[in-house]
């Protein structure tokens, strides 16, 4: 089998190498080899404030006082949050915080515990 990536547009497995790019003969899509290799090296993933990669089930610590919208509650610095779940969107962490309940956090305000 070929070790070439599938087409990102139509998921066809019949892609071929054309010098500096990959080409899909089924839909005609062309994409850069450099972008494909850079994505593999960088790895898509959510990172904390220190640049550590986060995964589902990790524990994190809040690094800034966060006001809870629509309430007078505040998530204090140093609050440890266990068993996070990563999601797509602006607020990329789903979690439950003791005393507050379910919340969504931004990864830029936490560090891996």
N, C-alpha and C positions, 0 to 999 in steps of 0.2 A: 504494500500500500504506500501511497505517497505521504510525505510528511508536510505537504503544503497545507496552508489553512483553508478552511471552507470560505466561500464568498460571504461577506458580511451583509450583502443586500438580499440574496435569495437562498443562502445556505447550501448552495451547490458544492459538491465535492470535486467537481471536474475543473478546478482552477489550474492555471499554469503560470510558470515563471517567465516573465518577459523583460529580462535585464534588471531595471531598477524598480519594477512594479510587478504586482500579481494581476492576472486578468481572468475574468469569468466568461467562458464562451457562451453560456446560456443566457445571461442577462446583459452582458457587455460591460459590467462594472469593472473599473480599474482602481486599485489602491496601492499606496506606496509600501514597499518592503521596509523602509526605514521606520515608518509609523507603526507597522506590525511588530517589528523587533523591539522598538522603544516601549510599546505597551507591555510586552512580555517581560522586559527587564524591570520597568517601574512597577508593574503589577497593579492592577486596579484594586483599590481597597480604601477603607476609611482609616485615617490616621488621627491620633490624639494630638494634643497641643505640643508634645515633644517630638512628634514624628514617628512614634511607634505604631505599627499596624494593629488595628483592633479586629477582633473576631467575635462571633456569637458566643455568649456564655462567659466572656471576660468580666472581670471586676474593674471598675474605674473609680477615681476619686475626683470630686469637683474641685476646680482650682480658683473659682471666683464665686462670690455671692450672687445667686440668681434669683430674681424676683419671679414669682409664679403669676403669670398673667391671669387676671380676673379674680385674684385673691390677695390677702394680705400676708400670705406665707412667703418665706424665703428659704431657698436651699443654701445652706451655709458652706463656706470653704471647708474642705476636708471631709465632706459627707461621702461615705463609701457606698457605691452602688454596685450590687452584685447581679450577675446573670443578665447582662445586657443583650439586646437583640438589635442587629444592624438593619436599617431600612433605607430606601431611596428617599431623597428629598432634602430640603434645607436642614431640617432637624433629623439627623441621621441615626440617632440612638433611641430605641424604645426601652423603657425600664420601669420598675416600680421602686419608689423611694419610701422607706419606712416613715410613717407619720404624715406623708403627703399623698401617696397613691401613684397611679400610673402617670408617666410623663414622657415627653419627648425632649431630648437634649441635643445640643450641637456638639460635635466632637471637638471643636476648638476650645471648649470650656472644661474638658476633662483630661486626666492623664491616667495611663494604665497603672493599675495597682499591683 
